[in-house]
Amino acid sequence: MADNNDNFEPTAKLVFDLNLALYLDLVAVLEKSGVVTYRQMAARVLNISIDARDDGDVPLATALEGIAKGFAGQPDGLSIGLLKAAGDLRNDEAMGDVPRLPDED
């Protein structure tokens, strides 16, 4: 019997979808273990979405904002509008400690 996997070539969309699914599963595990909250993830993904929009990548920004809305819609989430308004806040009791990469000098 011939191995049908020899002709398999993953598309960029398939790779993206699989990476996204694994990422969302990882976030669910981290949330259940208390490492990160959905509120924090919503804020972080929204920040990345805003950066993507500023860079002119509207499709990516729209997709990321949808993911942020999904995180924000969880039981401990906040509205996406409130997250946008509070985008520059860090270490605020209401938002939690939203991680941000250090600036590269």
MODAVEN-V188798 format. One record per helix or strand of 2 or more residues. SS is the DSSP state (~ for helix, > for strand). FROM is the first residue (numbers start at 1). TO is the last residue. If there is no record, write none. Layout:
ss=SS from=FROM to=TO
ss=SS from=FROM to=TO
//
This chain:
ss=~ from=4 to=7
ss=~ from=12 to=32
ss=~ from=38 to=54
ss=~ from=58 to=72
ss=~ from=80 to=85
//
